[in-house]
Amino acid sequence: MRSTFADPKRETTEDDDEDDDEDEVRLVFDHERLDVYQLELQFIAWGTDLIEEVQERRGRKVREVCDQLDRASISAILNTAEGNGKRQRQVRAKFFDDARDRRLRVRPAWTCSLRSGRAPLARA
């Protein structure tokens, strides 16, 4: 896992669509360079699709599981980003540990959904 302190960097990308000499510049924060952060973004995209699919089945228990999946995945990525910005090792480690704990909450919620028939098996 790559890890650096949070200082926004300028990233330049070339625009392939036009012949302009202007390059697109955007700020890239160091947490965006972390492999785990990128995986968490991918999981949130996958999880959002899943939550929308499961919510079609309606019901209180479905809402509870979807809410748990959504909150845990968002909390994990926020802790990863915030922890990467901390300079003291112990504080930094606490945020990364909290992010890990949130990720561990997602699996039991997903397993409960599968076992109860509320989530589609094709997503497993």
Residue pairs with C-beta under 8 A, 6 or more apart in sequence:
1 34
1 35
1 36
2 33
2 34
2 35
3 34
3 84
4 30
4 33
4 84
5 30
5 84
5 85
5 87
6 29
6 30
6 31
6 81
6 84
6 85
7 29
7 30
8 27
8 28
8 29
8 30
9 27
9 28
9 29
9 30
10 25
10 26
10 27
10 28
11 25
11 26
11 27
11 28
12 23
12 24
12 25
13 23
13 24
13 26
14 23
14 24
15 22
15 23
15 24
29 81
30 84
30 85
31 37
31 80
31 81
31 84
31 85
32 38
34 80
34 84
36 80
36 99
37 77
37 80
37 81
37 84
40 73
40 76
40 77
40 80
40 103
41 77
43 73
43 106
44 73
44 74
44 77
47 69
47 70
47 73
47 106
48 70
50 69
50 119
50 123
51 66
51 69
51 70
53 120
53 123
54 62
54 65
54 66
54 113
54 118
54 119
54 120
55 62
55 63
55 66
57 118
59 118
61 116
61 118
62 113
62 118
65 109
65 112
65 113
65 118
65 119
68 105
68 109
69 106
69 109
69 110
69 113
72 102
72 103
72 105
72 106
72 109
73 102
73 103
73 106
75 98
75 99
75 102
76 99
76 100
76 102
76 103
76 106
77 99
79 95
79 96
79 98
79 99
79 102
80 95
80 96
80 99
82 95
83 91
83 92
83 93
83 94
83 95
83 96
83 98
83 99
84 92
84 95
86 92
86 95
110 119
112 118
113 119
114 121
114 124
